[in-house]
Amino acid sequence: MILNHLMGLYTHPKEEWHTIEQNHEALKSSLSHVLLVALIPVICTFFASTEIGWNLGVGDPLFLTQQSAMLMSVGMYFGLIAGVFGLAYLAFWMAKTFDADPSFTQALELASYTATPLFMVGLASLYPSIWFVMVIGLFGLTYSVYLLYTGVPIIMNIPEEKGFIYASSVVTAGLVLLVALMASSVILWSMGLGPIQQ
Protein backbone atom coordinates (compact mmCIF):
# COMPACT_ATOMS: atom_id res chain seq x y z
CA MET A 1 0.00 0.00 0.00
CA ILE A 2 1.36 3.39 -1.01
CA LEU A 3 1.96 5.76 1.93
CA ASN A 4 1.48 2.91 4.42
CA HIS A 5 4.40 4.11 6.59
CA LEU A 6 3.59 7.82 6.51
CA MET A 7 1.75 8.14 9.83
CA GLY A 8 4.14 5.77 11.59
CA LEU A 9 7.14 7.89 10.67
CA TYR A 10 5.50 10.83 12.43
CA THR A 11 4.01 9.07 15.45
CA HIS A 12 6.62 6.37 16.26
CA PRO A 13 9.59 6.68 13.84
CA LYS A 14 11.97 4.08 15.33
CA GLU A 15 9.33 1.39 15.40
CA GLU A 16 8.26 2.29 11.87
CA TRP A 17 11.86 2.03 10.62
CA HIS A 18 11.97 -1.48 12.09
CA THR A 19 8.73 -2.32 10.26
CA ILE A 20 10.19 -1.01 7.00
CA GLU A 21 13.38 -3.01 7.60
CA GLN A 22 11.47 -6.24 8.28
CA ASN A 23 9.21 -5.93 5.24
CA HIS A 24 11.65 -4.55 2.65
CA GLU A 25 9.06 -3.74 0.06
CA ALA A 26 9.77 -4.00 -3.63
CA LEU A 27 11.51 -1.18 -5.45
CA LYS A 28 8.21 -0.14 -7.02
CA SER A 29 6.70 0.53 -3.57
CA SER A 30 9.39 3.07 -2.62
CA LEU A 31 9.23 4.51 -6.11
CA SER A 32 5.44 4.86 -5.88
CA HIS A 33 5.82 6.59 -2.52
CA VAL A 34 8.28 9.13 -3.95
CA LEU A 35 6.25 9.77 -7.10
CA LEU A 36 3.09 10.36 -5.09
CA VAL A 37 4.48 12.41 -2.19
CA ALA A 38 6.52 14.62 -4.56
CA LEU A 39 3.20 15.79 -6.03
CA ILE A 40 2.28 17.54 -2.76
CA PRO A 41 4.71 20.48 -3.00
CA VAL A 42 4.29 20.66 -6.78
CA ILE A 43 0.49 20.97 -6.71
CA CYS A 44 0.42 23.27 -3.68
CA THR A 45 3.02 25.70 -5.03
CA PHE A 46 1.36 25.73 -8.45
CA PHE A 47 -1.98 26.63 -6.85
CA ALA A 48 -0.37 29.22 -4.55
CA SER A 49 1.53 30.95 -7.34
CA THR A 50 -1.41 31.14 -9.75
CA GLU A 51 -4.46 31.55 -7.47
CA ILE A 52 -3.39 32.94 -4.08
CA GLY A 53 -0.19 34.87 -4.84
CA TRP A 54 3.08 34.83 -2.92
CA ASN A 55 3.57 37.41 -0.19
CA LEU A 56 7.25 38.37 -0.18
CA GLY A 57 6.85 40.82 2.70
CA VAL A 58 6.73 43.97 0.58
CA GLY A 59 4.29 45.12 -2.06
CA ASP A 60 1.39 43.24 -3.57
CA PRO A 61 1.24 39.44 -3.76
CA LEU A 62 3.20 37.92 -6.63
CA PHE A 63 1.24 35.84 -9.18
CA LEU A 64 2.72 33.74 -11.98
CA THR A 65 1.17 32.98 -15.33
CA GLN A 66 -0.32 29.49 -15.69
CA GLN A 67 2.27 28.53 -18.30
CA SER A 68 5.21 29.75 -16.23
CA ALA A 69 3.91 28.07 -13.06
CA MET A 70 3.32 24.82 -14.95
CA LEU A 71 6.85 24.86 -16.37
CA MET A 72 8.32 25.50 -12.92
CA SER A 73 6.10 22.81 -11.34
CA VAL A 74 7.21 20.17 -13.84
CA GLY A 75 10.85 21.13 -13.27
CA MET A 76 10.30 21.01 -9.51
CA TYR A 77 8.72 17.55 -9.70
CA PHE A 78 11.57 16.02 -11.66
CA GLY A 79 14.12 17.87 -9.51
CA LEU A 80 12.63 16.43 -6.31
CA ILE A 81 12.61 12.91 -7.70
CA ALA A 82 16.16 13.28 -9.02
CA GLY A 83 17.23 14.54 -5.59
CA VAL A 84 15.80 11.47 -3.84
CA PHE A 85 17.46 9.13 -6.35
CA GLY A 86 20.73 11.04 -6.01
CA LEU A 87 20.59 10.75 -2.24
CA ALA A 88 19.75 7.03 -2.49
CA TYR A 89 22.68 6.45 -4.82
CA LEU A 90 25.08 8.32 -2.51
CA ALA A 91 23.81 6.38 0.53
CA PHE A 92 24.24 3.12 -1.41
CA TRP A 93 27.71 4.10 -2.64
CA MET A 94 28.95 5.22 0.81
CA ALA A 95 27.62 2.11 2.58
CA LYS A 96 30.72 0.01 1.81
CA THR A 97 32.89 2.49 3.71
CA PHE A 98 30.85 1.83 6.84
CA ASP A 99 30.82 -1.98 6.51
CA ALA A 100 27.21 -2.06 5.35
CA ASP A 101 25.96 -4.01 2.37
CA PRO A 102 22.49 -2.70 1.54
CA SER A 103 20.63 -3.23 -1.69
CA PHE A 104 19.73 -0.18 -3.76
CA THR A 105 16.11 -0.76 -2.68
CA GLN A 106 17.12 -0.29 0.97
CA ALA A 107 18.97 2.92 0.09
CA LEU A 108 15.93 4.16 -1.84
CA GLU A 109 13.66 3.33 1.11
CA LEU A 110 15.94 5.34 3.38
CA ALA A 111 16.06 8.31 0.99
CA SER A 112 12.37 8.34 0.11
CA TYR A 113 11.03 8.07 3.65
CA THR A 114 13.62 10.55 4.93
CA ALA A 115 12.61 13.10 2.28
CA THR A 116 8.91 12.78 3.09
CA PRO A 117 8.77 15.54 5.77
CA LEU A 118 10.47 17.93 3.34
CA PHE A 119 7.89 17.12 0.69
CA MET A 120 5.08 17.60 3.22
CA VAL A 121 6.35 21.15 3.79
CA GLY A 122 4.75 21.87 0.41
CA LEU A 123 1.39 22.06 2.21
CA ALA A 124 2.65 25.24 3.90
CA SER A 125 2.68 26.98 0.53
CA LEU A 126 -1.11 27.11 0.69
CA TYR A 127 -0.41 30.06 3.00
CA PRO A 128 2.16 31.56 0.62
CA SER A 129 4.10 33.88 2.89
CA ILE A 130 7.83 33.44 2.32
CA TRP A 131 8.62 33.66 6.06
CA PHE A 132 5.93 31.16 7.03
CA VAL A 133 7.12 28.65 4.43
CA MET A 134 10.75 29.11 5.51
CA VAL A 135 9.92 28.45 9.19
CA ILE A 136 7.84 25.36 8.35
CA GLY A 137 10.61 24.29 5.95
CA LEU A 138 13.12 24.47 8.78
CA PHE A 139 10.93 22.19 10.89
CA GLY A 140 10.57 19.79 7.94
CA LEU A 141 14.32 19.74 7.34
CA THR A 142 14.99 19.13 11.03
CA TYR A 143 12.59 16.20 11.13
CA SER A 144 14.03 14.76 7.91
CA VAL A 145 17.51 14.82 9.46
CA TYR A 146 16.11 13.18 12.61
CA LEU A 147 14.52 10.44 10.50
CA LEU A 148 17.81 9.90 8.70
CA TYR A 149 19.77 9.55 11.95
CA THR A 150 17.24 7.12 13.41
CA GLY A 151 16.77 5.17 10.16
CA VAL A 152 20.36 4.62 9.02
CA PRO A 153 21.39 2.08 11.69
CA ILE A 154 18.13 0.17 11.26
CA ILE A 155 17.78 0.12 7.46
CA MET A 156 21.50 -0.29 6.74
CA ASN A 157 22.01 -2.84 9.57
CA ILE A 158 25.03 -1.18 11.14
CA PRO A 159 25.90 -0.27 14.76
CA GLU A 160 24.60 3.08 16.01
CA GLU A 161 28.11 4.52 16.44
CA LYS A 162 28.92 3.93 12.77
CA GLY A 163 25.36 4.86 11.87
CA PHE A 164 25.83 8.34 13.31
CA ILE A 165 28.92 9.01 11.19
CA TYR A 166 27.30 7.42 8.14
CA ALA A 167 24.14 9.51 8.59
CA SER A 168 26.26 12.64 8.99
CA SER A 169 27.97 11.81 5.69
CA VAL A 170 24.58 11.32 4.01
CA VAL A 171 23.35 14.66 5.43
CA THR A 172 26.42 16.38 4.01
CA ALA A 173 25.85 14.72 0.62
CA GLY A 174 22.18 15.75 0.78
CA LEU A 175 23.12 19.37 1.43
CA VAL A 176 25.48 19.29 -1.54
CA LEU A 177 22.63 17.91 -3.68
CA LEU A 178 20.33 20.68 -2.43
CA VAL A 179 22.88 23.35 -3.34
CA ALA A 180 23.34 21.74 -6.77
CA LEU A 181 19.57 21.82 -7.37
CA MET A 182 19.41 25.47 -6.33
CA ALA A 183 22.38 26.35 -8.54
CA SER A 184 20.80 24.59 -11.52
CA SER A 185 17.59 26.58 -10.91
CA VAL A 186 19.55 29.83 -10.95
CA ILE A 187 21.30 28.81 -14.17
CA LEU A 188 17.98 27.91 -15.83
CA TRP A 189 16.42 31.20 -14.67
CA SER A 190 19.34 33.16 -16.12
CA MET A 191 18.77 31.39 -19.45
CA GLY A 192 15.24 32.80 -19.61
CA LEU A 193 13.35 29.90 -18.01
CA GLY A 194 12.51 31.83 -14.85
CA PRO A 195 9.10 32.74 -13.50
CA ILE A 196 6.88 35.12 -15.49
CA GLN A 197 4.52 37.31 -13.50
CA GLN A 198 0.91 37.91 -14.47
Buried (B, 14 or more C-beta within 10 A) or exposed (E): EBEBBBEBBBEEBBEBBBBBBEEBBEEEBBBBBBBEBBBBBBBBBBBBBBEBBBBEEEEEEBBBBBEBBEBBBEBBBEBBBBBBBBBBBBBBEBBEEBEBEBEBBBBBBBBBBBBBBBBBBBBBBBEBBEEEBEEBBEEBBEBBBBBBBBBBBBBBBBEEEBBBEBBBBBBEBBEEBBEBBEEEBEEBEEEEBEBBEE
